Amino acid sequence: DGSDPTTSSTNQAETPLVINSAVTVKALAVRSGYADSLIASASYTQLILSIGMNYQGGKIAYIDGTGQHGFVVAPSQGSSIWGCQGIAVGASGIGIGTGGQNTDNILAGCATSGAARIAREYTGGGYTDWNLPSKDELNLIYTNRIALGVNTSYEVYSSSEISADFAWGQFMVNGGQYVYAKSALINIMPIRYY
């Protein structure tokens, strides 16, 4: 009819829209006296992550406050020495997110690293960025052991070094975090961040 177009939007839902699966969102241009015209179409998918869920090569052991980042854990990859007995490599991080840097420090500072090398060489799910978990990351694995299906009958190394001769590990039977000699034969559970 020659009049200027107006802009408006209408939410057809009576309650807020919660997206937890694939949803197609369409925008329509409507001009009085003409048929609806589709001018844009988009698809948006949001995956709801949960502890214990299979994801990116492992099972989700931790989800940060955004709900979109965290780390997954792989099944035990057998046992090994931590390595580097008598050598301090600067793998001192204990917090969430420090396992990767610890693993890098171990591999850079010591040719005899066993546990870190096994974790880094793991290729579960086709991923090549696996790490030995830090002390706190390992504790989260213990905390979520039931959802993760973790075998609770063994000890597991962390990447957190205490000194030239000792590193942190965790006993999955009771959750105790103990000091282990780097020469001890302990299990390895690689993690990767997403």
VENWODA-V436175 format. One record per pair of residues at least 24 apart in sequence whose C-alpha atoms are under 10 Angstrom apart, sorted by the first residue. I is the first residue (numbers start at 1). GAP is how many residues later the second one is. If there is no record, write none. Layout:
{{I,GAP} {I,GAP}}
This chain:
{{1,30} {1,31} {1,32} {1,33} {2,29} {2,30} {3,28} {3,29} {4,27} {5,24} {5,25} {5,26} {5,27} {6,24} {6,25} {19,25} {19,26} {19,27} {19,28} {19,29} {20,24} {20,25} {20,26} {20,27} {20,28} {21,24} {21,25} {21,26} {21,27} {22,24} {22,25} {50,97} {51,93} {51,94} {51,95} {51,96} {51,97} {52,92} {52,93} {52,94} {52,95} {52,96} {52,97} {53,94} {53,95} {54,94} {55,70} {55,139} {56,68} {56,69} {56,70} {56,71} {56,136} {56,137} {56,138} {57,66} {57,67} {57,68} {57,69} {57,70} {57,71} {57,73} {57,134} {57,135} {58,66} {58,67} {58,69} {58,90} {58,132} {58,133} {58,134} {59,88} {59,89} {59,90} {59,132} {60,81} {60,84} {60,87} {60,88} {60,131} {60,132} {60,133} {60,134} {61,76} {61,77} {61,79} {61,80} {61,81} {61,82} {61,83} {61,84} {61,86} {61,87} {61,130} {62,34} {62,75} {62,78} {62,79} {62,82} {62,131} {63,130} {63,131} {64,32} {68,126} {69,124} {69,125} {70,26} {70,27} {70,122} {70,123} {70,124} {71,25} {71,26} {71,62} {71,66} {71,70} {71,120} {71,121} {71,122} {71,123} {72,58} {72,69} {72,76} {72,118} {72,119} {72,120} {72,121} {72,122} {73,51} {73,57} {73,58} {73,59} {73,60} {73,64} {73,65} {73,68} {73,75} {73,77} {73,116} {73,117} {73,118} {73,119} {73,120} {74,45} {74,48} {74,49} {74,50} {74,51} {74,56} {74,74} {74,76} {74,114} {74,115} {74,116} {74,117} {74,118} {75,49} {75,73} {75,74} {75,75} {75,76} {75,113} {75,114} {75,115} {75,116} {76,43} {76,74} {76,75} {76,78} {76,80} {76,111} {76,112} {76,113} {76,114} {77,38} {77,41} {77,42} {77,45} {77,110} {77,111} {77,112} {77,113} {78,37} {78,40} {78,78} {78,107} {78,108} {78,109} {78,110} {78,111} {79,35} {79,36} {79,39} {79,75} {79,76} {79,77} {79,78} {79,105} {79,106} {79,107} {79,108} {79,109} {79,110} {80,33} {80,34} {80,35} {80,36} {80,37} {80,38} {80,76} {80,77} {80,102} {80,103} {80,104} {80,105} {80,106} {80,107} {80,108} {81,31} {81,32} {81,33} {81,34} {81,35} {81,76} {81,99} {81,100} {81,101} {81,102} {81,103} {81,104} {81,105} {81,106} {81,107} {82,24} {82,30} {82,31} {82,32} {82,33} {82,34} {82,35} {82,36} {82,75} {82,76} {82,77} {82,79} {82,83} {82,84} {82,85} {82,86} {82,87} {82,98} {82,99} {82,100} {82,101} {82,102} {82,103} {82,104} {82,105} {82,106} {83,27} {83,28} {83,29} {83,30} {83,31} {83,32} {83,33} {83,34} {83,82} {83,83} {83,84} {83,98} {83,99} {83,100} {83,101} {83,102} {84,25} {84,26} {84,27} {84,28} {84,29} {84,30} {84,80} {84,81} {84,82} {84,98} {84,99} {85,25} {85,27} {85,28} {85,78} {85,79} {85,80} {85,81} {85,82} {85,96} {85,97} {85,98} {85,99} {86,77} {86,78} {86,79} {86,80} {86,95} {86,96} {86,97} {87,76} {87,77} {87,78} {87,79} {87,95} {88,73} {88,74} {88,75} {88,76} {88,77} {88,78} {89,72} {89,74} {89,75} {90,70} {90,71} {90,72} {90,73} {90,74} {91,43} {91,68} {91,69} {91,70} {91,71} {91,72} {91,76} {92,42} {92,43} {92,67} {92,68} {92,69} {92,70} {92,71} {92,75} {93,41} {93,42} {93,43} {93,66} {93,67} {93,68} {93,69} {94,39} {94,40} {94,41} {94,42} {94,43} {94,44} {94,64} {94,65} {94,66} {94,67} {94,68} {94,74} {95,38} {95,39} {95,40} {95,41} {95,42} {95,43} {95,65} {96,37} {96,38} {96,39} {96,40} {96,41} {96,42} {96,43} {96,44} {97,36} {97,37} {97,39} {97,40} {97,95} {97,96} {98,33} {98,34} {98,35} {98,36} {98,37} {98,38} {98,39} {98,61} {98,62} {99,31} {99,32} {99,33} {99,34} {99,35} {99,36} {99,37} {99,38} {99,39} {99,59} {99,60} {99,61} {99,91} {99,92} {99,93} {99,94} {100,29} {100,30} {100,31} {100,32} {100,33} {100,34} {100,59} {100,91} {100,92} {100,93} {101,30} {101,31} {101,32} {101,33} {101,58} {102,29} {102,30} {102,31} {102,32} {102,56} {102,57} {102,58} {102,59} {103,27} {103,28} {103,29} {103,30} {103,31} {103,55} {103,56} {103,57} {104,27} {104,28} {104,55} {105,54} {106,26} {106,53} {106,54} {106,55} {113,69} {114,68} {114,69} {114,71} {114,74} {115,41} {115,42} {115,43} {115,44} {115,67} {115,70} {115,71} {115,72} {115,73} {115,74} {115,75} {116,41} {116,42} {116,43} {116,72} {116,74} {118,70} {118,71} {118,72} {119,69} {119,70} {119,71} {119,72} {119,73} {120,70} {120,71} {120,72} {121,69} {122,67} {122,68} {122,69} {123,67} {124,66} {124,68} {127,65} {128,64} {129,61} {129,62} {129,63} {129,64} {130,59} {130,60} {130,61} {130,62} {130,63} {131,27} {131,28} {131,57} {131,58} {131,59} {131,60} {131,61} {131,62} {132,24} {132,25} {132,26} {132,27} {132,28} {132,56} {132,57} {132,58} {132,59} {132,60} {133,24} {133,25} {133,26} {133,27} {133,36} {133,55} {133,56} {133,57} {133,58} {133,59} {134,24} {134,25} {134,26} {134,27} {134,34} {134,35} {134,57} {135,24} {135,25} {135,26} {135,32} {135,33} {135,34} {135,35} {135,42} {135,43} {136,24} {136,32} {136,41} {137,54} {138,30} {138,31} {138,32} {138,34} {138,37} {138,39} {138,51} {138,52} {138,53} {139,30} {139,31} {139,32} {139,33} {139,36} {139,37} {139,38} {140,35} {141,29} {141,31} {141,34} {141,48} {141,50} {142,28} {142,29} {142,30} {142,31} {142,32} {142,33} {142,34} {143,29} {143,32} {145,27} {145,30} {150,39} {154,32} {154,33} {155,25} {155,30} {155,31} {155,32} {155,33} {156,24} {156,29} {156,30} {156,31} {156,32} {156,33} {157,25} {157,27} {157,28} {157,29} {157,30} {157,31} {157,32} {157,33} {158,28} {158,29} {158,30} {158,31} {158,32} {159,29}}
